[in-house]
Amino acid sequence: MKNIAIAIHGGAGPMSDFIYEYKEEYKKSLTAIVQAGHKILVDGGTAVDAVYETVRRLEDDPLFNAGRGAALNSYGETRMDAAIMDGATLAAGAVANQHHIKNPIQLALAVMRDTPYVLLTGDGLEGLRKYKNIDKISMSHFITAHQLQKFFDHKKGDGHLTNDNPFFTRSTKSMTGTVGAVALDVYGNLASATSTGGADYCLPGRVSDSCIIGAGCYANNETCAVSGTGDGEYLMTGLTAHTISMMVKLTGLPIDTICSNVIGSYPEMACDIGVICLDRSGAISIRFNAERMHRAWIDVAGQLSCF
Ligand code: ASP
């Protein structure tokens, strides 16, 4: 059988009391989900199928800041971004600021498969939802007690919009729990998917890197598949996922050397950044500069690892 491999992440960032408390639950969830993704590959499913299904399951798990469990913005609303990319065709689909359907990655896949576009938002998404007959869901589905508490903590702290600059929230950005997956299938194809609830208490309308192809999500059979997490503004301005892919193409160096160099190029104190990366040989690289990154993978030998 040809090489298959899969890696998933549940976000990079600082440790928190919540993460300590649910340490075992995180591991259990990541293990079950990476195994489910691996089974799809073993059964002859495509890399796109595997990353789609793993991200969909991660969105359903309230431990992660994606789908159910998404962060609340400064209006107390959930707004989610997601993206998926097929390394075989370079087709991609992404959605920004979506809040109507249970699984944002489902709409991202629909953008990729059913439209000539890459990134959709607003009315276009609503039309696509209707076209695909996907049920609308109430925002209350996404809001967990944990995220609600964080919202109120920000609100009573110094996170209010300031008078002198209404577009600046004073709260320090806290992003944690974005999810992503990269996979290599039996046909030798790579794919990547990423989904997020974004940054806590951010200004409504902020868009994250997770739905920007080349920033938080990228896949190309010629090079590698990448899913990113961390401070989105850095991933966007660094075009992190595409940079890694381009370095693979231009240097031919092992992906771990490249990921380590790219992550090392970010000012450590200024931002938290993490990536999972997989190439066509099945090599996996996971690099981050944050205190922790939830991650799990099954390599070409079928060996499972979870942290
Ligand atoms: N990248 C996401 C964002 O900027 C957050 C994360 O990965 O934790 O919203």
Residues whose N, C-alpha, C, O or C-beta is under 5 A from the ligand:
A	BS01	LIG	G11 A12 M175 T176 G177 T178 T196 G198 A199 S208 D209 S210 G228 T229 G230 D231 G232 E233
